[in-house]
Amino acid sequence: MKRLLLLVCVLLTCTGCPRSGPAEPKGAEATGTVTMNGTPLKEGTISFVPEKQDGFPAATSPITDGRFTVKARLGLNKVEIHSPHDTGKKNSTGGVIMEETIPPEYNERSTLTADVPDKGVKDLTFALKK
């Protein structure tokens, strides 16, 4: 009888338990272009970092021939753009040394933003200058 009661308690505790942690945030598609000095950025990454930090990572997508598509978080996002290249040098462990080609005001110290509404946003343009 005790075993049956214990089994019932365990089953009641486990069934219908809500998922722990916050629910996945809502997002929408953001598309657009990135240029450097008027030329489409050949390759890189773009990240949409939500203004309200809640433990979920930024939405990051590749940039190819100046174009990107990303599922970004709704609301205001800080935008960071990176495009590192191989310097041809190796570090002490034999790894490739990469160098950022985008100025820090567009990544580490970015002031770029994008507001993503429920319906998404198309044709964002980020015109970067060196």
C-alpha positions as CSV (number, residue, x, y, z in Angstrom):
1,M,0.0,0.0,0.0
2,K,2.8,2.4,0.8
3,R,4.5,1.7,-2.5
4,L,1.2,2.4,-4.4
5,L,0.8,5.7,-2.5
6,L,4.4,6.6,-3.3
7,L,3.9,5.7,-7.0
8,V,0.8,7.9,-7.2
9,C,2.6,10.8,-5.5
10,V,5.5,10.5,-8.0
11,L,3.1,10.4,-11.0
12,L,1.1,13.4,-9.8
13,T,4.3,15.4,-9.2
14,C,5.7,14.6,-12.7
15,T,2.6,14.9,-14.9
16,G,1.5,18.3,-16.0
17,C,4.6,20.0,-14.7
18,P,5.3,23.2,-16.5
19,R,8.6,23.5,-18.3
20,S,11.1,25.2,-16.0
21,G,12.7,28.4,-17.2
22,P,11.4,31.2,-19.3
23,A,9.4,30.6,-22.4
24,E,11.1,31.1,-25.8
25,P,10.9,34.7,-26.7
26,K,8.9,35.8,-29.8
27,G,10.8,36.8,-32.9
28,A,10.3,37.9,-36.5
29,E,12.3,38.0,-39.7
30,A,14.6,40.9,-40.4
31,T,16.2,41.2,-43.8
32,G,18.5,43.8,-45.3
33,T,21.9,44.9,-46.6
34,V,25.2,45.8,-45.2
35,T,27.7,48.0,-47.1
36,M,31.2,49.2,-46.3
37,N,32.1,52.5,-48.0
38,G,29.2,52.0,-50.5
39,T,30.2,48.4,-51.4
40,P,28.2,45.3,-50.3
41,L,30.1,43.6,-47.4
42,K,31.3,40.3,-49.0
43,E,31.0,38.2,-45.9
44,G,30.6,38.5,-42.2
45,T,28.0,38.1,-39.4
46,I,25.2,40.3,-38.1
47,S,23.9,40.0,-34.5
48,F,20.7,41.4,-33.1
49,V,21.2,41.8,-29.3
50,P,17.8,42.4,-27.6
51,E,17.7,45.5,-25.4
52,K,15.9,43.6,-22.7
53,Q,18.4,40.9,-21.6
54,D,16.5,37.8,-20.3
55,G,19.1,35.0,-20.7
56,F,18.4,34.2,-24.3
57,P,21.3,34.6,-26.8
58,A,21.4,37.2,-29.6
59,A,20.1,36.3,-33.0
60,T,23.1,35.9,-35.4
61,S,23.1,35.3,-39.1
62,P,25.7,35.3,-41.9
63,I,26.1,38.2,-44.3
64,T,26.8,37.1,-47.8
65,D,27.4,39.6,-50.6
66,G,25.9,42.3,-48.4
67,R,22.6,40.5,-47.7
68,F,21.3,39.0,-44.5
69,T,18.1,37.3,-43.1
70,V,17.8,36.7,-39.4
71,K,15.0,35.8,-37.0
72,A,15.4,38.6,-34.5
73,R,13.7,39.2,-31.1
74,L,10.8,41.6,-31.1
75,G,11.5,45.1,-30.0
76,L,14.6,47.2,-29.9
77,N,17.9,45.4,-30.7
78,K,21.5,46.6,-30.7
79,V,23.1,45.5,-34.0
80,E,26.7,44.2,-34.1
81,I,28.5,43.5,-37.4
82,H,31.7,41.5,-37.7
83,S,33.9,40.5,-40.7
84,P,37.2,39.0,-39.5
85,H,39.8,37.9,-42.0
86,D,42.8,35.5,-41.8
87,T,46.0,37.5,-41.2
88,G,48.1,34.6,-42.5
89,K,49.8,34.4,-39.1
90,K,49.7,31.7,-36.5
91,N,49.5,32.0,-32.7
92,S,51.7,30.0,-30.3
93,T,49.4,27.0,-30.4
94,G,49.3,27.0,-34.2
95,G,45.9,28.5,-34.5
96,V,45.1,31.1,-37.2
97,I,45.2,34.7,-36.1
98,M,42.1,36.6,-37.3
99,E,41.7,40.4,-37.5
100,E,38.5,42.3,-37.5
101,T,37.9,44.4,-40.6
102,I,34.9,46.3,-39.3
103,P,35.5,49.3,-37.0
104,P,34.5,48.8,-33.3
105,E,31.7,51.4,-33.5
106,Y,29.8,48.8,-35.5
107,N,30.5,45.8,-33.2
108,E,32.2,46.2,-29.8
109,R,30.9,49.7,-29.3
110,S,28.0,49.6,-31.6
111,T,25.4,52.3,-31.6
112,L,23.5,50.6,-34.5
113,T,19.9,49.6,-33.6
114,A,16.9,48.0,-35.2
115,D,13.3,47.9,-34.0
116,V,11.7,44.6,-34.9
117,P,7.8,44.6,-35.0
118,D,5.6,41.5,-34.9
119,K,5.3,41.5,-38.7
120,G,9.1,41.6,-39.1
121,V,11.1,44.2,-41.0
122,K,12.4,44.1,-44.5
123,D,15.1,46.1,-46.3
124,L,17.1,47.3,-43.3
125,T,20.2,49.1,-44.5
126,F,23.4,49.4,-42.5
127,A,25.9,51.7,-44.4
128,L,29.2,51.4,-42.7
129,K,32.2,53.6,-43.2
130,K,35.9,53.2,-42.3
